[in-house]
Every structure is written in structure tokens, then in C-alpha cells.
Amino acid sequence: MKIVTDKVIDASAFAAVAFAEPKMPIVEQLIIGHGLFAPYVFKSELANVCVKKIRAEPRQRSTILALFSAAWDTPINFADVDPIEVVTLAGRLGLSGYDASYLWLARHLGAELVTLDEKLGKASKRP
């Protein structure tokens, strides 16, 4: 019997899957078979990735929007974070409030953080 564990996924990692980026296979290996969680800021961050992609490739607008729309079929559990603890964590580790939200949630849930953000990945290994 396989035990399903939860993971927290950030927008950088999820975008690789949602928009079929080169690192998609790496992220897929990390998340398949796991329950996924993200803080609510994830929604805005993924929307911002979509906006940037459309601005960079305006002729691909309809394709990008279709991928963005389909991405929401992936089951992700959204969770609140403690804003005071997020600010404290961000200050201690030199992260943005957004990145600290993902890390705080991962620590709060006792879950692995899946990210392609190098700075956030390094910070996740620090106490």
C-alpha cells in the first residue's frame, strides 16, 4: 500500500508543468502521487507568470491562456498562512513575503517544498 504524502508547490515549479517548460519532467517526478498544497498567493503568482508569458510572446496568447486555464484542473489545496510568522521567516532568511509564505506552509504542514527557485530552495534547508 502506497502512502500519499503532501507537498507544497510554489508557482515557479507549477509553472514549469502548467506551461510545458523544459523542467516539467523534473517537477512531475517530484509531485506525481502526492497531495499538493499552496498558499493563496500562488494564484496571483501563477497569473503573473501567465501575464509575463503573453507579453513576451503576444502571438501565442491563445495557447498560453489555454494552458493557464487547463492548469487549474490540477487539484491543489489552498491554505492560509500566518502573516506574522511569514514576515518573521522572510526577515530571518532574506526572502520575499511571497517566498516565505510557501516555506512557512511547508514547515507548518511538515511537507516537502517543491520549487525551482534557487534562493527559496536553499532557504528551505536552513533552520
Protein Blocks (a to p, Z undefined) as FASTA:
>chain_A
ZZdddddddfklmmmmmnopaklmmmmmmmgopacdddfklmmmmmmmmmmmmmmmmmlm
mmmmmmmmmmmmpccddddddfklmmmmmmmnopafklmmmmmmmmmnopacddfbfklm
mmmmpZZ
